[in-house]
Amino acid sequence: MILPENTAADRTFQVDLRGLVDLLSHHLYSSPRVYLRELLQNAVDALTARHALEPAAPTDAFGVRLYADGTVVRVEDDGVGLTEADVHTFLATIGRSSKRAEKIAEQRGDFIGQFGIGLLSCFLVADEIHVLSRSARTPDAPAVEWRGRGDGSYTVRVLPATARPRPGTTVTLTPRTDAGEWTRPAQVHALARHFGSLLRHPVTFDDGTGAASVNPELAPWARTYPTPGARSRALAAYGEEVFGFKPLDTIELDLPAVGLKGIACVLPETVPAGRSHGHRVHVKGMLLSEQADEILPEWAFFVRCVIDAESLRPTASRESLYEDDTLAAVRDALAERLRAWIARAAASDPDLLARFLQAHHLAVKSLAVHDDEILRMLLPWLPFETTDGHTTLDEFARTHRTVLVTSSVEEFRQVAAIASAAGLGVVNGGYTYDRELVHRLPEIRSEVTVADLDPATLTAHLDPVDRETELAAAAYLAQARDALAVFDCDVALRTFHPASAPALLVDSREARHERTRSQLAREQEGGLWGDILGALRQEAPRAQLILNQLNPLVRTAVAIDEPELARTSAEALYGQAALLSRRPLKPAESSLINRSFLDLLAHALRKDS
């Protein structure tokens, strides 16, 4: 036929099956082991369709049988089976699933698989797939044999009904030599247990020595127990078996709207917030994923879940969940279950709450920042580092009606001892979430006032020395200021407790950054970078070295009349105060500490000799 000019002819895509299998093995499936899951899934879906045809049949009337002896792997089911037309339509057409047939379209949600590519996974371990099937829809239906090969070819034969006396399907694989890791009898049995332990249809495995049940018991949440305590212990034991740790508590999960049941196991120890959660998700009994992080919000890293759901959609690889409105609603509902558990513990089990917070206070703090309900319930019970030690805000607020918060850990360490001796209530706000949460305390305890700690607040609680002492120390203070001018540090003399503290260095991180910016601006003066820094420059507050007149060492130091020794002692006091602040030292400060120590040692040796 001659086509008119500018007319295009329709053509059919050609599929390189080997290339497609390679694509599946490297990009869709995580491991060749999924072949057994796909075969189990097809068998279970066939059983579901068989029960739709015969709804009066008992649940255990039809089952799945696995056989592996090292030479073959066989999966046999009593499902709905296939006709010759079905074989040509579904087994020989990539991407077309028998679950999409119009006659059962309304039951689509009952099936695990939806994509029609699962059988291809068998080519990951075998070069040929042999299928023998007989349809249950027609009483006298013949048996149909299909052989598919890795090169893309297949053959179909119609056999007498005696070739398969009962309806159903048998899939037989002859494994390749390089697939022995996944097709040994012990491994096939282990994979069947791994993927199918919660399947609702009976599944057995036989290695030639006798059949054993793969899923002998119902899921623990589907069983009946004599008492609530027995149920709780059984669920906890199952969680320990699955995850390998004894749960601090077990939270039962039940969302009837989406057919979801399962448990959340509270971890007994702290875990980093960024660690993978490792939730196990089953869909209609078949294990979908052991790392389904998307099932819970990120803040719920103090639990690990194992659930079985009816209405969640798997992705094409059936190794994760499809992100849709249903999954979002399930995630929100499960989060609400966790909040309800925390509320119950706070209201009725203070011992459990204390053990939970001891392990997971960081997780609860992250939740309280964004959840007002959890904030109201648990903020008073959360532990914080304070000038009264590690204590709860509720206990701390009973003693201190005005709560001061530092902006950094180093700032808290600088002032903790002096603030405590002065009767100030200071909370370390330098850790994640702490400063923000403490500032919200008045929302729950209206009688408490919260404010940021600034140097003026602290120095206002340090007593000035009398005028005579001030004048006597004036010469020493002048020499100390001159020695420490390189660090933009002023020196003052006060009295404060504890008397064992010779000096206090008051210097915030923001002030140090501003002084560094000002110094860079001076060094770059005249250039573009210097102009930018100059525009950002503010009047940088100076650091303050406050000497404690109550300390015997300080009283001796301010009486020194040797200028060099006075400078050295001032540098040593500054270095000691900087070390106590536990902030990072500048190279010049490290050098000063070493030099002042050696100078004082040399002075002591000269004096001794």
C-alpha positions as CSV (number, residue, x, y, z in Angstrom):
1,M,0.0,0.0,0.0
2,I,1.3,3.4,-0.9
3,L,0.7,6.0,1.9
4,P,-0.2,9.5,0.9
5,E,2.4,12.2,1.5
6,N,2.7,13.5,5.2
7,T,0.7,10.5,6.5
8,A,2.2,8.5,9.4
9,A,1.7,4.8,10.0
10,D,0.9,3.4,13.4
11,R,3.4,0.9,14.7
12,T,3.8,-1.3,17.8
13,F,6.5,-0.9,20.4
14,Q,9.0,-3.7,20.5
15,V,10.0,-4.8,24.0
16,D,13.4,-6.2,24.8
17,L,12.4,-8.6,27.7
18,R,16.0,-9.1,28.8
19,G,16.5,-5.4,29.0
20,L,13.3,-5.0,30.9
21,V,14.2,-7.7,33.4
22,D,17.6,-6.0,34.0
23,L,15.7,-2.7,34.6
24,L,13.5,-4.4,37.1
25,S,16.3,-6.0,38.9
26,H,18.5,-2.8,39.2
27,H,15.9,-0.1,39.5
28,L,12.5,-1.4,40.6
29,Y,13.1,-4.3,43.0
30,S,15.6,-4.1,45.8
31,S,16.7,-7.7,45.6
32,P,16.0,-10.9,43.6
33,R,14.3,-12.3,46.7
34,V,11.1,-10.4,45.7
35,Y,10.3,-13.2,43.2
36,L,8.8,-15.3,46.0
37,R,6.8,-12.4,47.3
38,E,5.4,-11.8,43.8
39,L,4.5,-15.5,43.4
40,L,2.8,-15.5,46.8
41,Q,1.0,-12.3,46.0
42,N,-0.4,-13.7,42.7
43,A,-1.5,-16.9,44.6
44,V,-3.2,-14.9,47.3
45,D,-5.0,-12.7,44.9
46,A,-6.2,-15.8,43.0
47,L,-7.6,-17.2,46.2
48,T,-9.4,-13.9,46.9
49,A,-11.0,-14.1,43.5
50,R,-11.9,-17.8,44.1
51,H,-13.7,-16.8,47.4
52,A,-15.6,-14.1,45.5
53,L,-16.9,-16.9,43.2
54,E,-17.7,-19.2,46.1
55,P,-18.4,-16.9,49.1
56,A,-19.9,-19.7,51.1
57,A,-16.6,-21.6,51.2
58,P,-14.7,-21.6,54.5
59,T,-11.7,-19.3,54.8
60,D,-9.3,-22.2,55.0
61,A,-10.9,-24.2,52.2
62,F,-8.3,-22.9,49.7
63,G,-4.6,-22.4,50.3
64,V,-1.1,-22.0,48.9
65,R,1.5,-24.7,48.8
66,L,5.3,-24.1,48.3
67,Y,7.8,-26.7,47.3
68,A,11.6,-26.3,47.0
69,D,14.2,-29.1,46.9
70,G,17.2,-27.3,45.4
71,T,16.3,-28.1,41.8
72,V,12.9,-26.5,41.4
73,V,10.8,-23.9,43.2
74,R,7.1,-24.5,42.9
75,V,4.1,-22.4,44.1
76,E,0.7,-24.0,43.8
77,D,-2.7,-22.3,44.7
78,D,-6.3,-23.3,44.8
79,G,-7.3,-19.9,43.3
80,V,-9.6,-18.9,40.5
81,G,-7.2,-20.1,37.8
82,L,-6.8,-19.0,34.1
83,T,-8.5,-19.9,30.9
84,E,-6.6,-20.1,27.6
85,A,-7.9,-16.6,26.7
86,D,-6.7,-15.3,30.1
87,V,-3.2,-16.7,29.5
88,H,-2.9,-15.0,26.1
89,T,-4.3,-11.8,27.6
90,F,-2.6,-11.5,30.9
91,L,0.6,-13.7,31.0
92,A,1.8,-12.7,27.6
93,T,1.1,-8.9,27.9
94,I,3.5,-7.0,30.1
95,G,1.8,-4.6,32.4
96,R,-1.7,-6.0,32.1
97,S,-3.0,-7.5,35.3
98,S,-5.9,-10.0,35.5
99,K,-7.0,-8.0,38.5
100,R,-8.1,-5.3,36.0
101,A,-10.7,-7.5,34.3
102,E,-14.0,-5.8,34.1
103,K,-15.9,-8.7,35.7
104,I,-14.0,-8.1,39.0
105,A,-13.1,-4.4,38.7
106,E,-15.4,-3.6,41.6
107,Q,-13.3,-5.9,43.8
108,R,-10.0,-4.4,42.8
109,G,-9.3,-3.1,46.3
110,D,-9.3,-6.8,47.5
111,F,-6.1,-7.5,45.6
112,I,-2.5,-6.9,46.7
113,G,-1.1,-6.6,43.1
114,Q,-2.3,-4.0,40.6
115,F,0.4,-3.6,38.0
116,G,0.7,-6.9,36.0
117,I,4.5,-7.0,36.1
118,G,5.1,-9.3,39.1
119,L,5.6,-12.5,37.2
120,L,8.6,-10.9,35.4
121,S,10.4,-10.9,38.7
122,C,10.8,-14.7,38.3
123,F,13.3,-14.0,35.5
124,L,15.6,-12.6,38.2
125,V,16.3,-16.2,39.3
126,A,15.2,-18.4,36.4
127,D,15.4,-18.4,32.6
128,E,12.0,-20.1,32.1
129,I,8.6,-19.8,33.9
130,H,6.2,-22.8,33.7
131,V,2.6,-22.1,34.5
132,L,-0.1,-24.8,34.7
133,S,-3.6,-23.5,35.4
134,R,-7.2,-24.5,35.3
135,S,-10.1,-22.0,35.6
136,A,-12.7,-22.4,38.4
137,R,-15.2,-20.3,36.5
138,T,-16.2,-23.3,34.3
139,P,-16.7,-26.8,35.8
140,D,-15.3,-28.7,32.8
141,A,-12.6,-26.2,31.9
142,P,-9.4,-27.8,30.5
143,A,-5.9,-27.2,31.9
144,V,-3.7,-24.6,30.2
145,E,0.1,-24.7,30.1
146,W,2.2,-21.6,29.5
147,R,5.9,-21.5,29.2
148,G,7.6,-18.1,29.2
149,R,11.3,-17.7,28.4
150,G,13.7,-14.9,29.2
151,D,14.3,-14.2,25.5
152,G,10.7,-13.0,25.2
153,S,9.2,-16.0,23.6
154,Y,6.4,-18.2,25.0
155,T,4.3,-21.2,24.2
156,V,0.7,-22.2,25.1
157,R,-0.8,-25.6,25.2
158,V,-4.3,-26.7,26.1
159,L,-4.2,-30.0,28.1
160,P,-6.9,-32.3,29.4
161,A,-8.5,-31.5,32.7
162,T,-6.8,-34.5,34.2
163,A,-3.4,-32.6,33.8
164,R,-4.6,-30.5,36.8
165,P,-7.6,-32.2,38.5
166,R,-8.5,-29.2,40.7
167,P,-8.9,-25.5,39.7
168,G,-6.0,-23.3,40.5
169,T,-2.5,-22.5,39.3
170,T,1.0,-24.0,39.6
171,V,4.1,-21.9,38.8
172,T,7.3,-23.8,38.5
173,L,10.8,-22.3,38.2
174,T,14.1,-24.1,37.4
175,P,16.6,-21.8,39.1
176,R,19.8,-20.6,37.4
177,T,23.0,-21.7,39.0
178,D,23.8,-18.1,40.0
179,A,20.4,-17.8,41.9
180,G,21.2,-20.5,44.5
181,E,21.3,-17.9,47.2
182,W,17.6,-17.2,46.8
183,T,16.3,-20.7,45.8
184,R,17.8,-23.0,48.4
185,P,15.0,-24.8,50.3
186,A,15.9,-23.2,53.6
187,Q,16.0,-19.8,52.0
188,V,12.7,-20.3,50.3
189,H,11.1,-21.3,53.6
190,A,12.7,-18.2,55.3
191,L,11.4,-15.9,52.6
192,A,8.0,-17.4,52.8
193,R,7.9,-16.8,56.5
194,H,9.3,-13.3,56.1
195,F,6.8,-12.1,53.5
196,G,3.8,-14.3,54.4
197,S,3.6,-14.8,58.1
198,L,0.5,-12.6,58.4
199,L,-1.4,-13.9,55.3
200,R,-5.0,-14.8,55.9
201,H,-5.0,-17.9,53.7
202,P,-3.2,-21.1,54.8
203,V,0.3,-21.3,53.3
204,T,2.6,-24.4,53.6
205,F,6.1,-25.2,52.7
206,D,7.6,-28.6,51.7
207,D,11.2,-29.4,51.0
208,G,10.6,-33.1,50.3
209,T,10.6,-34.1,53.9
210,G,7.1,-33.0,54.8
211,A,4.9,-30.0,54.8
212,A,5.1,-27.3,57.5
213,S,2.9,-24.3,58.0
214,V,4.3,-20.9,57.0
215,N,1.6,-18.9,58.9
216,P,0.2,-21.2,61.6
217,E,-1.2,-18.4,63.7
218,L,-3.3,-15.3,63.2
219,A,-1.8,-11.9,63.7
220,P,-1.5,-11.3,67.5
221,W,-4.0,-8.5,67.3
222,A,-6.5,-10.8,65.6
223,R,-6.5,-13.4,68.3
224,T,-8.7,-13.6,71.4
225,Y,-7.2,-13.6,74.9
226,P,-8.6,-14.5,78.3
227,T,-7.7,-11.1,79.9
228,P,-6.6,-7.6,78.8
229,G,-3.3,-8.3,80.6
230,A,-2.7,-11.5,78.6
231,R,-3.4,-9.5,75.4
232,S,-0.9,-6.8,76.4
233,R,1.8,-9.4,77.2
234,A,1.2,-11.2,73.9
235,L,1.5,-8.0,71.9
236,A,4.7,-7.0,73.7
237,A,6.2,-10.4,73.1
238,Y,5.3,-10.2,69.4
239,G,7.0,-6.7,69.2
240,E,10.1,-8.1,70.9
241,E,10.2,-11.0,68.4
242,V,9.9,-8.7,65.4
243,F,12.1,-5.8,66.5
244,G,14.6,-7.5,68.9
245,F,14.0,-5.3,71.9
246,K,11.6,-5.4,74.9
247,P,9.2,-2.5,74.4
248,L,8.8,0.1,77.1
249,D,5.1,-0.2,76.3
250,T,3.0,-1.4,73.4
251,I,0.3,0.8,71.8
252,E,-2.4,-1.0,70.0
253,L,-3.4,0.6,66.6
254,D,-6.8,0.2,65.1
255,L,-8.2,2.3,62.2
256,P,-11.4,0.5,61.0
257,A,-12.0,3.1,58.2
258,V,-9.0,1.8,56.3
259,G,-8.9,-1.7,57.8
260,L,-5.6,-1.1,59.7
261,K,-4.5,-3.0,62.7
262,G,-1.2,-3.3,64.4
263,I,1.0,-2.2,67.3
264,A,3.5,0.6,68.0
265,C,6.4,-0.5,70.3
266,V,7.8,2.3,72.4
267,L,11.6,2.1,72.3
268,P,13.2,1.6,75.8
269,E,16.3,3.7,74.9
270,T,17.0,7.0,73.3
271,V,17.5,7.0,69.5
272,P,18.9,9.8,67.3
273,A,16.1,11.7,65.7
274,G,17.6,11.2,62.2
275,R,17.7,7.4,62.4
276,S,15.5,5.4,60.1
277,H,12.4,4.3,62.0
278,G,12.1,0.8,60.5
279,H,8.3,0.4,60.5
280,R,7.0,-2.9,59.1
281,V,4.0,-2.5,56.9
282,H,1.8,-5.4,55.6
283,V,-0.9,-4.9,53.0
284,K,-3.6,-7.5,53.3
285,G,-1.2,-9.7,55.2
286,M,1.7,-9.5,52.7
287,L,4.8,-7.8,54.0
288,L,5.3,-4.7,52.0
289,S,8.3,-2.9,53.6
290,E,10.4,-3.0,56.7
291,Q,11.5,0.6,56.3
292,A,8.2,2.4,55.8
293,D,9.2,5.7,57.4
294,E,6.3,7.5,55.7
295,I,3.6,5.8,57.8
296,L,4.3,8.1,60.8
297,P,5.4,11.7,61.2
298,E,9.1,12.4,61.8
299,W,8.6,13.4,65.4
300,A,7.4,9.8,66.3
301,F,10.9,8.4,66.3
302,F,10.4,6.9,69.8
303,V,8.3,4.1,68.4
304,R,8.6,1.3,65.8
305,C,5.4,0.0,64.3
306,V,4.2,-3.2,62.7
307,I,0.8,-2.8,61.0
308,D,-1.4,-4.6,58.5
309,A,-3.7,-2.5,56.3
310,E,-6.4,-3.1,53.7
311,S,-6.7,0.3,51.9
312,L,-3.1,1.5,51.6
313,R,-1.7,1.5,48.0
314,P,1.7,0.0,47.3
315,T,3.9,1.4,44.6
316,A,4.8,-0.6,41.5
317,S,7.7,-2.3,43.2
318,R,5.4,-3.2,46.2
319,E,8.3,-2.2,48.5
320,S,6.9,1.2,49.7
321,L,3.6,3.1,50.0
322,Y,2.0,5.3,47.4
323,E,1.8,8.9,48.8
324,D,-1.8,9.9,48.5
325,D,-4.7,11.3,50.6
326,T,-5.3,8.0,52.2
327,L,-1.8,7.6,53.4
328,A,-1.8,11.2,54.7
329,A,-5.0,10.6,56.6
330,V,-3.6,7.3,58.1
331,R,-0.4,9.2,59.2
332,D,-2.5,11.8,60.9
333,A,-4.7,9.2,62.6
334,L,-1.7,7.2,63.9
335,A,-0.1,10.4,65.2
336,E,-3.3,11.1,67.1
337,R,-3.1,7.6,68.7
338,L,0.5,8.3,69.9
339,R,-0.7,11.6,71.4
340,A,-3.5,9.8,73.2
341,W,-1.1,7.3,74.6
342,I,1.1,10.1,76.0
343,A,-2.0,11.8,77.5
344,R,-3.1,8.5,79.2
345,A,0.4,8.0,80.6
346,A,0.5,11.6,81.9
347,A,-3.0,11.2,83.5
348,S,-2.8,7.7,85.0
349,D,0.7,6.2,85.0
350,P,3.3,8.6,86.3
351,D,5.9,5.9,86.6
352,L,5.6,4.9,82.9
353,L,5.6,8.6,81.9
354,A,8.8,9.2,83.9
355,R,10.6,6.2,82.2
356,F,9.3,7.4,78.9
357,L,10.6,10.9,79.3
358,Q,13.9,9.7,80.7
359,A,14.5,8.0,77.4
360,H,12.7,10.2,74.9
361,H,12.5,13.8,76.3
362,L,14.1,15.2,73.1
363,A,11.4,13.5,71.0
364,V,8.6,14.9,73.2
365,K,10.2,18.4,73.2
366,S,10.2,18.4,69.4
367,L,6.6,17.4,69.5
368,A,5.6,20.0,72.1
369,V,7.1,22.8,70.0
370,H,4.5,22.2,67.3
371,D,1.7,20.6,69.3
372,D,-0.1,22.8,71.8
373,E,-2.0,19.8,73.4
374,I,1.3,18.0,74.1
375,L,2.8,21.2,75.3
376,R,0.0,21.7,77.9
377,M,0.2,18.1,79.0
378,L,3.9,17.5,79.3
379,L,5.9,20.7,79.4
380,P,5.8,20.9,83.2
381,W,7.1,17.3,83.4
382,L,10.0,17.7,80.9
383,P,13.6,17.7,82.4
384,F,15.8,20.8,81.9
385,E,19.3,21.7,83.0
386,T,19.0,24.5,85.6
387,T,20.8,26.2,88.4
388,D,19.0,23.8,90.7
389,G,20.4,20.8,88.7
390,H,18.4,18.6,86.3
391,T,14.8,19.1,87.2
392,T,11.3,19.5,85.7
393,L,10.0,23.0,84.9
394,D,7.1,22.4,87.3
395,E,9.4,21.8,90.2
396,F,11.7,24.6,89.2
397,A,8.8,27.1,88.9
398,R,7.7,26.4,92.5
399,T,11.0,27.8,93.7
400,H,11.5,30.6,91.1
401,R,8.6,32.7,90.0
402,T,11.0,34.5,87.6
403,V,12.7,32.1,85.3
404,L,15.8,33.3,83.3
405,V,16.9,31.5,80.2
406,T,20.4,31.6,78.6
407,S,20.7,31.6,74.8
408,S,23.6,29.1,74.8
409,V,25.2,26.3,76.7
410,E,28.4,28.2,77.3
411,E,26.6,31.2,78.6
412,F,24.8,29.0,81.2
413,R,28.1,27.4,82.2
414,Q,29.6,30.9,82.7
415,V,26.9,32.1,85.1
416,A,25.5,28.9,86.7
417,A,27.5,28.9,89.9
418,I,27.2,32.6,90.5
419,A,23.5,32.8,89.6
420,S,22.7,29.9,91.9
421,A,24.6,31.6,94.8
422,A,22.7,34.8,94.1
423,G,19.4,33.0,94.2
424,L,18.6,33.5,90.5
425,G,16.7,30.7,88.7
426,V,18.4,30.1,85.4
427,V,17.6,27.4,82.8
428,N,20.1,26.3,80.1
429,G,18.3,27.3,76.9
430,G,21.2,26.3,74.6
431,Y,19.9,22.8,73.8
432,T,17.6,22.1,70.9
433,Y,14.0,23.3,71.6
434,D,14.8,24.3,75.3
435,R,14.8,28.1,75.0
436,E,11.6,28.1,72.9
437,L,9.8,25.8,75.3
438,V,10.7,27.5,78.5
439,H,9.4,30.8,77.0
440,R,6.1,29.1,76.6
441,L,5.9,28.1,80.3
442,P,3.6,31.1,81.2
443,E,1.0,29.7,78.9
444,I,0.6,26.9,81.4
445,R,1.8,28.5,84.6
446,S,0.4,32.1,84.4
447,E,2.1,33.0,87.8
448,V,5.6,32.4,86.3
449,T,7.5,35.1,84.3
450,V,10.2,34.0,81.8
451,A,12.9,36.3,80.5
452,D,16.2,36.0,78.6
453,L,19.3,36.3,80.8
454,D,21.5,39.3,79.9
455,P,24.7,40.4,81.6
456,A,23.0,43.4,83.2
457,T,20.6,41.1,85.0
458,L,23.5,39.1,86.5
459,T,25.8,42.0,87.3
460,A,23.0,43.7,89.1
461,H,23.1,40.9,91.6
462,L,26.8,41.3,92.3
463,D,27.6,43.6,95.2
464,P,29.9,46.6,94.7
465,V,33.0,46.9,97.0
466,D,33.3,49.8,99.3
467,R,35.0,53.0,98.1
468,E,38.2,52.5,100.1
469,T,38.7,49.0,98.6
470,E,38.0,50.3,95.1
471,L,40.6,53.1,95.4
472,A,43.2,50.6,96.8
473,A,42.7,48.4,93.8
474,A,42.5,51.2,91.2
475,A,46.2,50.8,90.1
476,Y,45.9,47.0,89.7
477,L,42.6,47.3,87.8
478,A,44.1,49.9,85.4
479,Q,47.0,47.5,84.7
480,A,44.6,44.6,84.2
481,R,42.5,46.6,81.7
482,D,45.6,47.5,79.8
483,A,46.7,43.8,79.7
484,L,43.3,42.6,78.5
485,A,42.5,45.4,76.0
486,V,43.6,43.2,73.2
487,F,40.5,41.1,74.0
488,D,38.2,44.1,74.2
489,C,37.7,43.1,77.9
490,D,36.9,45.5,80.8
491,V,37.8,44.6,84.4
492,A,35.7,45.3,87.5
493,L,35.9,44.4,91.2
494,R,32.8,43.1,92.9
495,T,31.8,40.7,95.7
496,F,29.7,37.6,95.0
497,H,29.3,34.0,96.0
498,P,30.6,31.4,95.9
499,A,33.8,32.9,97.3
500,S,35.8,30.0,95.8
501,A,35.2,31.6,92.3
502,P,38.0,34.1,91.7
503,A,36.5,35.7,88.6
504,L,33.6,35.7,86.2
505,L,33.9,36.3,82.5
506,V,30.7,37.8,81.1
507,D,30.8,37.6,77.3
508,S,28.0,36.5,75.0
509,R,28.5,34.8,71.7
510,E,26.7,37.7,69.9
511,A,29.1,40.2,71.4
512,R,32.1,38.2,70.3
513,H,30.7,37.9,66.8
514,E,30.1,41.7,66.6
515,R,33.7,42.4,67.8
516,T,35.1,40.1,65.2
517,R,33.0,41.8,62.5
518,S,34.2,45.2,63.7
519,Q,37.8,44.1,63.6
520,L,37.4,42.7,60.1
521,A,35.8,46.0,59.0
522,R,38.8,48.0,60.3
523,E,41.3,45.7,58.6
524,Q,39.3,45.9,55.3
525,E,38.7,49.7,55.6
526,G,38.3,51.3,52.2
527,G,37.4,48.2,50.2
528,L,34.0,46.9,49.1
529,W,34.1,44.2,51.8
530,G,35.0,46.7,54.4
531,D,32.2,49.0,53.4
532,I,29.7,46.1,53.7
533,L,31.0,45.1,57.1
534,G,31.0,48.7,58.2
535,A,27.3,49.1,57.2
536,L,26.5,46.1,59.4
537,R,28.7,47.2,62.3
538,Q,27.1,48.0,65.6
539,E,28.6,49.3,68.8
540,A,30.0,46.0,70.1
541,P,29.6,45.4,73.9
542,R,32.9,44.7,75.6
543,A,33.5,41.5,77.6
544,Q,33.8,41.9,81.3
545,L,36.1,40.2,83.7
546,I,34.6,40.6,87.1
547,L,37.0,39.9,90.0
548,N,35.6,38.5,93.2
549,Q,36.9,40.5,96.3
550,L,35.7,37.7,98.5
551,N,38.3,35.3,97.0
552,P,41.6,35.2,98.8
553,L,43.6,34.9,95.6
554,V,42.0,38.1,94.2
555,R,42.6,40.0,97.4
556,T,46.3,39.1,97.1
557,A,46.4,39.9,93.4
558,V,45.0,43.5,93.7
559,A,47.7,44.3,96.2
560,I,50.5,43.4,93.8
561,D,52.8,46.5,93.2
562,E,55.1,44.9,90.6
563,P,53.6,46.0,87.1
564,E,54.7,42.9,85.2
565,L,53.5,40.5,87.9
566,A,50.2,42.4,88.1
567,R,49.7,42.0,84.3
568,T,50.6,38.3,84.4
569,S,48.1,37.7,87.3
570,A,45.3,39.5,85.4
571,E,46.0,37.4,82.3
572,A,46.0,34.2,84.3
573,L,42.7,35.2,85.9
574,Y,41.2,35.9,82.5
575,G,42.5,32.6,81.1
576,Q,41.0,30.7,84.1
577,A,37.7,32.3,83.7
578,A,37.7,31.6,79.9
579,L,38.4,28.0,80.5
580,L,35.6,27.7,83.0
581,S,33.2,29.1,80.4
582,R,34.0,26.1,78.2
583,R,33.7,28.1,75.1
584,P,36.1,27.6,72.2
585,L,39.3,29.6,72.8
586,K,40.9,31.8,70.3
587,P,44.6,31.1,69.4
588,A,45.5,34.3,71.2
589,E,43.7,33.2,74.3
590,S,45.4,29.8,74.3
591,S,48.7,31.5,73.9
592,L,47.9,33.9,76.8
593,I,47.0,31.0,79.1
594,N,50.3,29.2,78.4
595,R,52.4,32.3,78.7
596,S,50.8,33.5,82.0
597,F,51.2,30.0,83.5
598,L,54.9,29.9,82.6
599,D,55.5,33.5,83.8
600,L,53.9,32.7,87.2
601,L,55.9,29.5,87.5
602,A,59.1,31.4,86.7
603,H,58.2,34.1,89.2
604,A,57.5,31.5,91.9
605,L,60.8,29.7,91.2
606,R,62.8,32.9,91.4
607,K,61.1,33.9,94.6
608,D,61.8,30.5,96.1
609,S,65.5,30.5,95.2
